[in-house]
Amino acid sequence: MALLIFTVVGLGGCAHEWSSMADPHPVTEADLQAVLRDEWSRHLFWIRNVVLDNAKNDLRSRDFAEKAVATNARDIARTFRPFYGEAASDQLHTVLTKHYGAVKAYSQATVGGNTRQQEVAMAQFASNTDEIAAFFSGINPHLSKDAVRDLFAAHVDHHVTQINKFQNRDYAGEEETWPVMEHHVYGIADALAAALVKQFPAKFN
């Protein structure tokens, strides 16, 4: 059993430290759930650092966090490779990269006070949410397109709320938003894990 372990360290004046993970090979539903929860939690953690760094105009720190976001997207996609193969894993990586692209676009538009670009970013979010819903419902009959879309639409709303709170320096409000975001991505992870177990029961103890 390979459980995902990661450490966040303050290093040499840099706000972020990260490490990649090996391909996880869960052997129980609980293992898979733990891996997916950790991966989606890291998704939130590193994107939070990106948008905070954007709001503070700390570009050096932001660029470092962006590398961790990219690694995390690959990690999530690799988790599905043993079930669906390389091509599906690559497709998932692509749609997750687009998801972050919309987050970044909205964050930058918000910092710049550009409402037109915020609208463009929201359209990117909507299109990407449909892509994610189509992907998961297409590979797993236990994941309906509407259910996945609803999960990720709420996830997008959380990103947007967090970005706006950082921009407004509403740190108390962001602190309240954070546990809601984390609880929700645990729901995403658990839904994906449960659907995988239903589809591939022989792969789990």
BAFI-3210 file (N, C-alpha, C; in Angstrom, 3 decimals, decimal comma, padded with zeros to 6 digits):
// residues 205
n [1|2|3|4|5|6|7|8|9|10|11|12|13|14|15|16|17|18|19|20|21|22|23|24|25|26|27|28|29|30|31|32|33|34|35|36|37|38|39|40|41|42|43|44|45|46|47|48|49|50|51|52|53|54|55|56|57|58|59|60|61|62|63|64|65|66|67|68|69|70|71|72|73|74|75|76|77|78|79|80|81|82|83|84|85|86|87|88|89|90|91|92|93|94|95|96|97|98|99|100|101|102|103|104|105|106|107|108|109|110|111|112|113|114|115|116|117|118|119|120|121|122|123|124|125|126|127|128|129|130|131|132|133|134|135|136|137|138|139|140|141|142|143|144|145|146|147|148|149|150|151|152|153|154|155|156|157|158|159|160|161|162|163|164|165|166|167|168|169|170|171|172|173|174|175|176|177|178|179|180|181|182|183|184|185|186|187|188|189|190|191|192|193|194|195|196|197|198|199|200|201|202|203|204|205]
n.u [000,851|000,591|000,678|-000,090|002,174|002,959|004,920|004,940|007,092|008,782|011,301|014,419|013,535|011,607|008,153|006,997|007,201|007,508|006,845|006,941|004,865|004,963|003,366|000,252|-001,000|-003,656|-005,161|-007,476|-010,784|-010,704|-007,991|-007,807|-009,625|-008,313|-005,974|-007,054|-008,415|-006,248|-004,835|-006,694|-006,947|-004,388|-004,514|-006,272|-004,695|-002,305|-003,320|-004,578|-002,316|-001,274|-003,285|-003,330|-000,718|-000,864|-002,658|-001,076|000,931|003,279|005,346|007,473|007,065|004,539|005,074|006,526|004,600|002,854|004,202|003,890|001,120|000,879|002,260|000,623|-001,734|-000,857|-000,416|-003,025|-004,208|-002,617|-003,447|-005,681|-004,774|-004,086|-006,601|-007,892|-006,054|-003,333|-004,074|-006,556|-005,743|-004,016|-005,883|-007,450|-005,525|-005,210|-007,752|-007,791|-005,647|-006,681|-008,692|-007,205|-006,105|-008,301|-008,798|-006,448|-006,708|-009,013|-008,163|-006,034|-007,432|-009,082|-007,281|-006,314|-008,561|-010,245|-013,166|-014,246|-012,421|-012,741|-015,299|-014,743|-013,066|-014,903|-016,547|-014,723|-014,454|-017,064|-017,174|-015,063|-015,946|-018,045|-016,518|-015,068|-017,181|-018,194|-016,002|-015,640|-018,186|-018,216|-016,275|-016,998|-019,782|-021,081|-020,983|-022,824|-023,351|-024,612|-024,392|-021,615|-021,045|-022,418|-020,936|-018,422|-019,070|-019,808|-017,339|-015,843|-017,202|-016,329|-013,570|-013,726|-014,986|-013,008|-010,856|-011,945|-012,266|-009,614|-008,713|-010,172|-009,087|-010,310|-009,701|-010,701|-013,123|-012,173|-010,988|-013,215|-014,273|-012,437|-012,562|-015,005|-014,492|-012,570|-014,001|-015,804|-014,176|-013,324|-015,701|-015,852|-013,613|-014,408|-016,696|-015,613|-013,907|-015,740|-017,210|-015,233|-014,661|-017,106|-017,131|-014,829|-014,667|-013,107|-010,540|-010,080|-009,599]
n.v [-001,190|002,106|005,029|008,439|010,944|014,157|017,127|020,375|023,011|025,828|027,442|028,828|031,531|031,321|030,939|028,489|024,920|021,832|018,386|015,754|012,846|009,251|006,927|006,076|003,005|001,959|-000,458|-000,893|000,497|002,499|003,227|004,303|006,415|007,949|008,702|010,188|012,207|013,504|014,390|016,185|017,971|019,057|020,290|022,423|023,703|024,587|026,165|028,100|029,391|030,439|032,309|034,010|034,967|036,301|038,346|039,729|040,488|038,993|037,702|035,912|033,971|033,127|031,953|029,735|028,303|027,756|025,782|023,662|023,355|022,433|019,998|018,662|018,385|016,518|014,400|013,785|012,986|010,741|008,947|007,768|006,300|003,462|002,361|003,278|003,683|005,133|007,109|008,140|009,113|011,148|012,793|013,589|015,011|017,147|018,464|019,186|020,921|022,971|023,764|024,919|026,947|028,616|029,423|030,892|032,880|034,223|035,112|036,852|038,730|039,770|040,930|042,874|044,413|044,047|043,681|042,670|040,681|039,029|038,041|036,619|034,658|033,361|032,220|030,429|028,766|027,637|026,209|024,424|023,031|021,603|019,990|018,437|017,115|015,658|014,045|012,378|011,180|009,874|007,861|006,382|004,621|005,007|007,601|010,306|012,762|015,176|015,131|015,217|017,633|019,395|019,047|020,096|022,636|023,868|023,718|025,459|027,844|028,164|028,631|031,119|032,717|032,679|033,960|036,525|037,316|037,414|039,463|041,590|041,780|040,433|038,615|037,249|036,388|034,697|032,771|031,536|030,515|028,602|025,961|025,107|024,812|022,772|020,655|020,240|019,388|016,996|015,659|015,466|013,811|011,490|010,743|010,116|008,018|006,102|005,549|004,409|002,060|000,730|000,305|-001,186|-003,596|-005,878|-005,010|-004,206|-004,934]
n.w [000,000|-000,952|000,543|000,294|001,127|002,185|002,662|003,925|003,915|005,216|003,492|003,222|002,987|001,074|000,354|-000,092|-000,270|-001,901|-002,836|-005,208|-005,861|-005,901|-008,172|-006,849|-005,514|-004,475|-002,286|-000,941|-000,558|001,335|001,250|-001,344|-001,129|000,820|-000,562|-002,729|-001,312|-000,133|-002,381|-003,563|-001,479|-001,475|-003,955|-003,357|-001,389|-002,714|-004,777|-003,271|-002,245|-004,624|-005,418|-003,225|-003,298|-005,736|-005,060|-003,265|-004,876|-004,974|-006,851|-007,153|-005,164|-005,982|-008,496|-007,744|-006,288|-008,364|-009,794|-008,077|-008,215|-010,848|-010,681|-008,877|-010,409|-012,285|-010,536|-009,586|-012,011|-012,601|-010,690|-011,722|-013,815|-013,529|-013,732|-016,052|-018,059|-020,036|-021,962|-021,054|-018,586|-019,421|-020,681|-018,512|-017,106|-018,853|-018,722|-016,051|-015,971|-017,522|-015,809|-013,700|-015,222|-015,651|-013,030|-012,540|-014,503|-013,639|-011,152|-011,845|-013,358|-011,412|-009,601|-011,297|-011,601|-013,768|-015,083|-017,426|-018,211|-016,033|-016,577|-018,889|-017,813|-016,141|-018,061|-019,110|-016,890|-016,824|-019,251|-018,854|-016,604|-017,712|-019,401|-017,540|-016,282|-018,443|-018,962|-016,611|-016,366|-018,738|-018,532|-016,370|-015,400|-013,036|-012,333|-012,816|-015,356|-014,641|-011,838|-011,431|-012,670|-010,971|-008,602|-009,338|-010,193|-007,815|-006,572|-008,187|-007,598|-004,984|-005,343|-006,676|-004,750|-002,742|-004,043|-004,398|-001,739|-000,818|-002,478|-001,490|000,953|002,978|005,271|007,447|006,449|004,433|005,986|007,031|004,714|003,875|005,353|004,374|001,658|001,790|002,945|000,886|-001,293|-000,250|-000,461|-003,257|-003,729|-002,329|-003,743|-006,249|-005,519|-004,520|-006,843|-008,474|-007,054|-007,288|-010,029|-010,503|-008,761|-008,324|-008,077|-005,541|-002,084]
ca.u [000,000|001,370|-000,091|000,503|002,674|003,615|005,357|005,047|008,199|009,304|012,688|015,280|012,832|010,569|006,935|006,434|008,051|006,637|007,499|006,063|004,533|004,986|002,028|-000,361|-001,670|-004,472|-005,659|-008,798|-011,495|-010,205|-006,715|-008,082|-010,260|-007,281|-005,102|-007,774|-008,638|-004,986|-004,521|-007,583|-006,585|-003,196|-005,020|-006,735|-003,610|-001,376|-004,027|-004,734|-001,072|-001,164|-004,174|-002,875|000,489|-001,324|-003,240|000,016|001,929|004,510|005,437|008,435|006,385|003,455|005,600|006,889|003,358|002,293|004,849|003,251|-000,209|001,057|002,618|-000,569|-002,635|-000,324|-000,634|-004,431|-004,433|-001,941|-004,205|-006,686|-004,117|-004,219|-007,977|-008,386|-004,983|-002,529|-004,772|-007,541|-004,984|-003,561|-007,052|-007,795|-004,506|-005,508|-008,906|-007,415|-004,794|-007,594|-009,357|-006,310|-005,971|-009,430|-008,537|-005,404|-007,240|-009,932|-007,356|-005,309|-008,409|-009,565|-006,204|-006,228|-009,812|-010,754|-014,407|-014,430|-011,620|-013,392|-016,388|-014,115|-012,607|-016,084|-016,952|-013,766|-014,860|-018,273|-016,807|-014,205|-016,780|-018,725|-015,518|-014,791|-018,372|-018,247|-014,915|-015,884|-019,386|-017,902|-015,437|-017,538|-021,250|-021,592|-020,859|-023,685|-022,812|-025,181|-023,847|-020,231|-021,088|-022,808|-019,806|-017,338|-019,583|-019,668|-015,900|-015,471|-017,729|-015,456|-012,358|-014,054|-015,208|-011,722|-010,103|-012,533|-011,991|-008,225|-008,593|-010,774|-008,386|-011,269|-009,031|-011,610|-014,070|-011,471|-010,801|-014,484|-014,483|-011,489|-013,045|-016,102|-013,823|-011,920|-015,060|-016,394|-013,291|-013,400|-016,877|-015,462|-012,725|-015,167|-017,578|-014,783|-013,446|-016,864|-017,551|-014,187|-014,845|-018,267|-016,806|-013,728|-014,652|-012,067|-009,244|-010,021|-009,794]
ca.v [000,000|003,342|006,169|009,698|011,755|015,367|018,034|021,778|023,525|027,140|027,161|029,856|032,751|031,045|030,634|027,189|023,772|020,747|017,212|014,927|011,547|008,112|006,450|005,332|001,760|001,612|-001,828|-000,869|001,740|003,509|003,703|005,169|007,612|008,752|009,275|011,230|013,345|014,226|015,074|017,333|018,941|019,766|021,166|023,636|024,364|025,296|027,234|029,167|030,152|031,204|033,473|034,943|035,616|037,258|039,497|040,463|040,771|038,269|036,886|034,826|032,937|032,614|031,069|028,484|027,586|027,277|024,515|022,645|023,128|021,602|018,647|018,083|017,973|015,243|013,375|013,382|012,243|009,441|008,052|007,077|005,553|002,003|001,946|003,671|003,730|006,345|008,149|008,768|009,882|012,363|013,639|014,185|016,032|018,308|019,226|019,779|022,065|024,037|024,234|025,870|028,104|029,512|030,017|031,904|033,994|034,994|035,770|037,966|039,747|040,387|041,806|044,009|045,153|043,945|042,905|041,954|039,465|038,157|037,378|035,631|033,556|032,617|031,398|029,313|027,869|026,915|025,256|023,387|022,207|020,664|019,016|017,530|016,283|014,725|013,076|011,379|010,404|009,050|006,708|005,614|004,669|005,335|009,043|010,981|014,036|016,266|015,088|015,695|019,064|020,110|019,019|020,977|024,011|024,372|023,865|026,703|028,956|028,331|029,312|032,517|033,382|032,840|034,992|037,826|037,653|037,851|040,768|042,578|041,643|039,906|037,393|036,519|035,706|033,592|031,727|030,827|029,830|027,500|024,637|024,736|024,347|021,485|019,655|019,946|018,561|015,647|015,063|015,101|012,645|010,323|010,337|009,467|006,742|005,165|005,151|003,497|000,768|000,089|-000,088|-002,161|-004,220|-006,904|-004,378|-003,782|-005,959]
ca.w [000,000|-001,024|001,003|-000,113|002,229|001,703|003,710|003,560|004,701|004,876|003,145|002,649|002,638|000,092|001,091|-000,407|-000,622|-002,299|-003,402|-006,027|-005,298|-006,798|-008,494|-005,757|-005,878|-003,321|-002,289|-000,347|-000,825|002,276|000,724|-002,492|-000,606|001,492|-001,587|-003,452|-000,410|000,032|-003,635|-003,741|-000,453|-001,978|-005,017|-002,695|-000,669|-003,590|-005,478|-002,286|-002,215|-005,866|-005,453|-002,197|-003,831|-006,748|-004,374|-002,615|-005,911|-004,651|-008,053|-006,959|-004,412|-006,814|-009,536|-007,089|-005,992|-009,632|-010,127|-007,248|-008,792|-012,035|-010,237|-008,275|-011,489|-012,811|-009,514|-009,626|-013,253|-012,516|-009,815|-012,525|-014,887|-013,417|-014,025|-017,373|-019,041|-020,235|-022,723|-020,176|-017,596|-020,092|-020,907|-017,233|-016,825|-019,692|-018,227|-014,761|-016,291|-017,941|-014,586|-013,052|-016,101|-015,392|-011,712|-012,699|-015,290|-012,797|-010,122|-012,428|-013,743|-010,180|-009,125|-012,217|-011,648|-015,134|-015,012|-018,700|-018,157|-015,068|-017,290|-019,773|-016,961|-015,701|-019,203|-019,134|-015,812|-017,208|-020,293|-018,271|-015,734|-018,610|-019,848|-016,428|-016,111|-019,568|-018,820|-015,566|-016,683|-019,903|-018,214|-015,251|-015,433|-011,701|-012,167|-013,785|-015,816|-013,841|-010,475|-011,482|-012,974|-009,755|-007,673|-009,763|-010,226|-006,446|-006,352|-008,864|-006,797|-003,823|-005,804|-006,979|-003,464|-002,077|-004,755|-004,086|-000,342|-000,731|-003,123|-000,593|002,232|003,953|005,694|008,328|005,566|003,771|006,984|007,108|003,439|003,700|005,740|003,472|000,444|002,047|003,120|-000,423|-002,125|000,306|-001,090|-004,615|-003,639|-001,889|-004,839|-007,263|-004,970|-004,463|-008,208|-008,937|-006,381|-007,903|-011,397|-010,513|-007,430|-008,214|-007,820|-004,151|-001,071]
c.u [000,882|000,480|000,664|000,914|003,289|003,913|005,422|006,066|008,504|010,801|013,345|014,558|011,755|009,332|006,476|007,531|007,118|007,478|006,479|005,811|004,697|003,554|001,441|-001,020|-002,509|-004,998|-006,998|-009,467|-010,998|-008,870|-006,940|-008,687|-009,227|-006,365|-005,808|-008,065|-007,368|-004,636|-005,401|-007,347|-005,358|-003,559|-005,478|-005,587|-002,734|-002,064|-004,289|-003,476|-000,893|-002,014|-003,814|-001,636|000,138|-001,841|-002,163|001,094|003,289|004,751|006,397|007,779|005,260|003,967|006,006|005,644|002,726|002,914|004,226|001,847|-000,107|001,399|001,410|-001,570|-002,175|-000,570|-002,075|-004,694|-003,808|-002,693|-005,207|-006,079|-004,239|-005,610|-008,355|-007,307|-004,378|-003,310|-005,792|-006,858|-004,502|-004,725|-007,471|-006,793|-004,784|-006,662|-008,617|-006,504|-005,636|-008,336|-008,471|-006,120|-007,091|-009,285|-007,533|-005,932|-008,171|-009,162|-006,649|-006,255|-008,914|-008,530|-006,112|-007,494|-010,478|-012,007|-014,668|-013,653|-012,140|-014,518|-015,852|-013,671|-013,789|-016,623|-016,013|-014,114|-016,050|-017,966|-015,996|-014,998|-017,556|-017,763|-015,229|-015,966|-018,479|-017,171|-015,284|-017,137|-019,143|-017,089|-016,028|-019,062|-021,878|-021,446|-021,722|-023,088|-023,319|-024,587|-022,420|-020,200|-021,445|-021,657|-018,747|-017,800|-019,482|-018,201|-015,389|-015,963|-016,845|-014,154|-012,623|-014,263|-013,891|-010,894|-010,631|-012,253|-010,544|-008,054|-009,116|-010,114|-009,331|-010,734|-009,889|-012,638|-013,434|-011,261|-012,075|-014,743|-013,647|-012,028|-014,213|-015,524|-013,240|-012,949|-015,637|-015,466|-013,153|-014,614|-016,605|-014,618|-013,506|-016,098|-016,792|-014,301|-014,563|-017,235|-016,513|-014,356|-016,037|-017,936|-015,762|-013,635|-013,529|-010,711|-009,047|-010,276|-011,093]
c.v [001,233|004,487|007,442|010,508|013,013|016,277|019,437|022,414|024,947|027,002|028,399|031,117|032,547|030,526|029,195|026,135|022,628|019,583|016,407|013,601|010,474|007,700|005,680|004,063|001,300|000,187|-001,942|000,439|002,853|004,084|004,695|006,484|008,535|009,432|010,422|012,444|014,180|015,003|016,310|018,391|019,740|020,692|022,494|024,426|025,190|026,398|028,398|030,028|030,979|032,457|034,485|035,700|036,622|038,523|040,370|040,890|040,171|037,249|035,717|033,655|032,307|031,624|029,722|027,643|027,037|025,952|023,373|022,335|022,198|020,169|017,936|017,611|016,658|014,111|012,863|012,530|010,857|008,453|007,221|006,201|004,042|001,483|002,164|003,786|005,112|007,462|008,879|009,612|011,202|013,335|014,329|015,278|017,304|019,131|019,846|020,990|023,249|024,625|025,247|027,119|029,114|030,190|031,157|033,127|034,860|035,761|037,001|039,097|040,496|041,351|043,056|044,838|045,119|043,061|042,127|040,644|038,497|037,373|036,307|034,406|032,717|031,745|030,200|028,288|027,008|025,848|024,095|022,473|021,188|019,588|017,978|016,573|015,246|013,653|011,991|010,547|009,484|007,813|005,832|005,727|005,024|006,819|009,725|012,341|015,191|016,305|015,625|017,188|019,872|020,168|020,048|022,419|024,639|024,609|025,160|027,910|029,223|029,034|030,802|033,304|033,662|033,942|036,379|038,253|038,084|039,234|041,885|042,590|041,234|038,561|036,580|035,752|034,537|032,441|030,905|030,009|028,565|026,136|024,163|024,165|022,949|020,375|019,262|019,095|017,160|014,920|014,645|013,830|011,387|009,818|009,615|008,099|005,710|004,660|004,187|002,111|000,021|-000,438|-001,189|-002,888|-005,228|-006,311|-004,020|-004,951|-005,736]
c.w [000,000|-000,628|000,675|001,101|001,634|002,868|003,150|004,487|004,268|004,649|002,562|002,214|001,599|000,813|000,909|-000,630|-000,969|-002,791|-004,162|-005,342|-006,341|-007,098|-007,317|-006,280|-004,692|-003,423|-001,576|-000,726|000,096|001,805|-000,412|-002,032|000,043|000,481|-002,307|-002,569|-000,269|-001,225|-003,830|-002,664|-000,879|-003,129|-004,416|-002,079|-001,606|-004,383|-004,523|-002,232|-003,470|-005,803|-004,371|-002,678|-004,917|-006,076|-003,722|-003,607|-005,570|-005,765|-007,894|-006,231|-005,228|-007,854|-008,950|-006,814|-007,260|-010,061|-009,326|-007,743|-009,990|-011,666|-009,652|-009,332|-012,104|-011,824|-009,533|-010,861|-013,183|-011,640|-010,616|-013,617|-014,738|-013,779|-015,483|-018,447|-019,228|-020,916|-021,858|-019,110|-018,196|-020,328|-019,615|-016,860|-017,615|-019,125|-016,861|-014,962|-016,748|-016,739|-013,871|-013,909|-015,889|-014,030|-011,845|-013,442|-014,442|-011,719|-010,679|-012,835|-012,518|-009,617|-009,992|-012,304|-013,011|-015,147|-016,296|-018,683|-017,081|-015,734|-018,230|-018,975|-016,474|-016,829|-019,351|-018,065|-016,236|-018,256|-019,724|-017,342|-016,552|-019,104|-018,765|-016,223|-017,219|-019,442|-017,815|-015,850|-017,873|-019,583|-017,121|-015,224|-014,090|-011,368|-013,221|-014,137|-014,959|-012,438|-010,446|-011,765|-011,723|-008,744|-008,060|-009,925|-008,840|-006,103|-006,988|-008,069|-005,579|-004,215|-006,011|-005,685|-002,755|-002,734|-004,407|-002,650|-000,153|-001,347|-002,222|000,789|003,359|004,452|006,664|007,499|004,847|004,732|007,158|005,845|003,331|004,131|004,876|002,173|000,650|002,224|001,768|-001,286|-001,553|-000,276|-002,526|-004,597|-003,282|-002,989|-005,925|-006,791|-004,971|-005,850|-008,779|-008,327|-006,982|-009,304|-011,455|-009,172|-007,247|-007,892|-006,343|-003,216|-000,314]
res [m|a|l|l|i|f|t|v|v|g|l|g|g|c|a|h|e|w|s|s|m|a|d|p|h|p|v|t|e|a|d|l|q|a|v|l|r|d|e|w|s|r|h|l|f|w|i|r|n|v|v|l|d|n|a|k|n|d|l|r|s|r|d|f|a|e|k|a|v|a|t|n|a|r|d|i|a|r|t|f|r|p|f|y|g|e|a|a|s|d|q|l|h|t|v|l|t|k|h|y|g|a|v|k|a|y|s|q|a|t|v|g|g|n|t|r|q|q|e|v|a|m|a|q|f|a|s|n|t|d|e|i|a|a|f|f|s|g|i|n|p|h|l|s|k|d|a|v|r|d|l|f|a|a|h|v|d|h|h|v|t|q|i|n|k|f|q|n|r|d|y|a|g|e|e|e|t|w|p|v|m|e|h|h|v|y|g|i|a|d|a|l|a|a|a|l|v|k|q|f|p|a|k|f|n]
***
